[in-house]
Amino acid sequence: MTSETPATIALVGAGVRGRLGYGDYCLRHPDRVQAVAVAEPDTERRERFAREHAIPVSRRFAGWAELLASDRLAEAVIVATPDQVHAEPAIRALELGYDVLLEKPIAGTPEELGRLLAAAHASEGRLVVAHPLRHAPLFEAIARLVGGGRLGRVMTIDHVENVGYLHFAHSYVRGNWRRTDLASPMILAKACHDLDLIAWLVGSPWRRVASFGSLAHFRRENAPPGAPDRCIDGCPVQSTCPFDSVAFYLRPTTPQAWVGAVTPERTEESIVRALRTGPYGRCVYRSDNDVADHQVTIIDFTDGTTASLTVSAFTAEVTRTIRVMGTHGELRGDLLAGELEIRRFTPGAPGPAEIERISVAGDFHGGGDDRLMDAFVTRLQEGRRGARTSDLDAALEASVVGHVLAFAAEESRLTGAVLRK
Ligand SMILES: NC(=O)c1ccc[n+]([C@@H]2O[C@H](COP(=O)([O-])OP(=O)(O)OC[C@H]3O[C@@H](n4cnc5c(N)ncnc54)[C@H](O)[C@@H]3O)[C@@H](O)[C@H]2O)c1
């Protein structure tokens, strides 16, 4: 196989992320990468993905274990299964020598993370963590500015993961990430990216972490009087409740990635049926959720840099906002807006002339999803030419720091202790 032919991937988990993210990328870039095998227990999802990518029957599997029972079928495996089905398929794929792009959280416990890293180090294949934000133009630009010393020495980072009230209700009250036992703690599921970004920008090991937060609002005792179990069943506050599922899922502008989780068909009839019977029609105060709806984490790094991460359901926009405060300047960024503002400290008060504004591509992940796949496919092609970079272990260790911090933060939140490395 030459470097000109498309790279090949086997997809494990053809759900929202697998099909609409990675699968869609393959369809848009057929000259660079092709999906040649799929593992998915849901027959409808598996067959639809196989049809879209012209995958023969012999390469369609009911689960990751079946796909990974045979010899290698592709150059790489992309694991986009539910949170608790990540490490095992990745370890098996690494044992077979596949390159692996693994969705976060890449492991559910520190022990599992250790086994995964050992498998990666023992494998000929590479393990790449799906951290799209590292590839978002906003954070790439911030890393360049920080690394280039534009702010002097970084002293403090103040990062906010604005989950958005509707996004939170969808994923963390009604949806797949609502319970720790079904998925993972919110700080791991939602904010391992943010903790990764913070650690990446600081570039020094952390030494202490503390975290506070709880599930305070989306609880039974906060349900409005008379609210039924489902919004669609004549809720007396439906017209004013910001979390009303009917208005949200029937709205034509609600992203397909969200409606696709509710029902495979985007028709009014199908959505209404799902809201009457499925998890996404539930009153946000009467679900079976237990993950925190707001959490603040503070981190002390060995070089003296301090950082805070706020993750909150209670924001109007779905965005990440960051302030980086250095000895010679301050920077503010907004991922959704694609805005970056740098103020260098000057003698006297800074006027408008000293403020530099940079516009970058902005959306939920700031364009990072496609750029992550671009980078992964490029690495596969480099591998064919034997030109792989040799810093895999260092890169991998760095890309799991966010997970280690998330484990520590959750332990701190639950125990009240300050965790030391
Ligand atoms: N990196 C990011 O920014 C980002 C963004 C969104 C989601 N994610 C992660 O991606 C993962 C998938 O999320 P999603 O929204 O697509 O969920 P999803 O439930 O829509 O898709 C997961 C799919 O995996 C399938 N599956 C379950 N067990 C399987 C098995 N044994 N073998 C093969 N497939 C199996 C399910 O049937 C389902 O279709 C989650 O872990 C999520 O946290 C990451």
The ligand as an ORCA input file, in Angstrom:
! r2SCAN-3c Opt
* xyz 0 1
  N     -14.143     13.866     22.108
  C     -15.270     14.552     22.176
  O     -15.269     15.767     22.132
  C     -16.569     13.828     22.294
  C     -17.779     14.444     21.934
  C     -18.956     13.704     22.024
  C     -18.918     12.399     22.481
  N     -17.719     11.839     22.849
  C     -17.651     10.452     23.330
  O     -17.914      9.560     22.262
  C     -18.502      8.367     22.781
  C     -19.732      8.031     21.965
  O     -20.707      9.033     22.157
  P     -22.035      9.029     21.277
  O     -22.732     10.297     21.548
  O     -21.707      8.671     19.875
  O     -22.847      7.824     21.959
  P     -23.860      6.855     21.245
  O     -24.550      6.097     22.313
  O     -24.684      7.589     20.239
  O     -22.917      5.853     20.426
  C     -22.208      4.789     20.983
  C     -22.449      3.561     20.102
  O     -21.633      2.479     20.546
  C     -22.389      1.300     20.390
  N     -21.860      0.190     21.181
  C     -22.204     -0.184     22.449
  N     -21.534     -1.285     22.809
  C     -20.746     -1.620     21.759
  C     -19.828     -2.691     21.521
  N     -19.625     -3.642     22.437
  N     -19.192     -2.732     20.339
  C     -19.420     -1.789     19.392
  N     -20.285     -0.759     19.559
  C     -20.936     -0.678     20.726
  C     -23.790      1.725     20.806
  O     -24.781      0.798     20.334
  C     -23.904      3.077     20.163
  O     -24.447      3.046     18.861
  C     -18.812      8.642     24.252
  O     -17.896      7.989     25.072
  C     -18.671     10.143     24.385
  O     -18.227     10.524     25.663
  C     -16.581     12.528     22.751
*
